[in-house]
Amino acid sequence: MNNKIKTACIQLTSSPDMDENMKAAAALIRKAAEQGAQFILTPENTDQMRRYVKDRVATSGDMSAHKPIAFFAALAKELGIWLLIGSLGVRVSGEKLANRSFLFPPDGKIVQTYDKIHMFDVTLSRTEFYRESAEFEPGTKAAIADMEGVKLGMGICYDLRFPHLWRDMAKAGAQILTAPSAFTMPTGQAHWEVLLRARAIETGSFVLAAAQTGEHEGGRQTWGHSMIISPWGEILSAMEREIGIITAEIDLNEVEKARASIPALQHDRDYEIKI
């Protein structure tokens, strides 16, 4: 792949209706491809967002049976694009799913998957709390994909709060980091942009973050504000809370330039903590 890549992030409001979500995502992916995007990223939970765990588990299949996998593979092939589906809920055992990101190349054959490692088990208030570990089996492996010579490091949402993951991927060669997400309103407003720019600056990498937005089943609200960030921490493209697309042409020479200017990835030192 050329050093200059036109990228796009899709912003969605996923509902419990998997077919409608696939249709909505596909329409925006097609639009981005028509605008010349070569690499397109969708948000976390592209397939569905539901209030109750049991409903999502009941409507999700395994790798051989989960309908969106074949659907998006065929779409990538039809459009001749690199397509990263931010995440799908794929059944892996009994009543648990993997929150799994998929990278499809222009031939539609899966190049890499990543299962979200860090579970969003938090209590934001008396009325707003989340227990992802009740729904998902945590991943155990970080994932880097080869995109025609371009190295892509894959994360999902809450992973953004664990900087060592992104640093390790950058040290292993990742030039682009993907952070498909479904941030809450309170955490998004306070932390979203800061986390994305920090991960870009710390690693000297491009960061692409496609987000869920709006109101979902049960009244859950997501922050939106999809962004594409440069290795220097600059916002190259962003949107607010509408459904739609952002695009940016990225130049991978900027990764080398940023890491040469501040070679922090080479400056790790062992240390002990004194108490």
Sequence and secondary structure as in RCSB ss.txt:
>XXXX:A:sequence
MNNKIKTACIQLTSSPDMDENMKAAAALIRKAAEQGAQFILTPENTDQMRRYVKDRVATSGDMSAHKPIAFFAAL
AKELGIWLLIGSLGVRVSGEKLANRSFLFPPDGKIVQTYDKIHMFDVTLSRTEFYRESAEFEPGTKAAIADMEGV
KLGMGICYDLRFPHLWRDMAKAGAQILTAPSAFTMPTGQAHWEVLLRARAIETGSFVLAAAQTGEHEGGRQTWGH
SMIISPWGEILSAMEREIGIITAEIDLNEVEKARASIPALQHDRDYEIKI
>XXXX:A:secstr
  SEEEEEEEEB   S HHHHHHHHHHHHHHHHHTT SEEE  TTSS   S HHHHHHT   TTT HHHHHHHHH
HHHHT EEEEEEEEEEEETTEEEEEEEEE TT    EEEE  S  EEE SSS EEEGGGTB      EEEEETTE
EEEE  GGGGG HHHHHHHHHTT SEEE  B  BHHHIIIIIHHHHHHHHHHHT EEEE BBEEE GGG EEE  
 EEE TTS EEEE  SSSEEEEEEEETHHHHHHHHHS GGG         
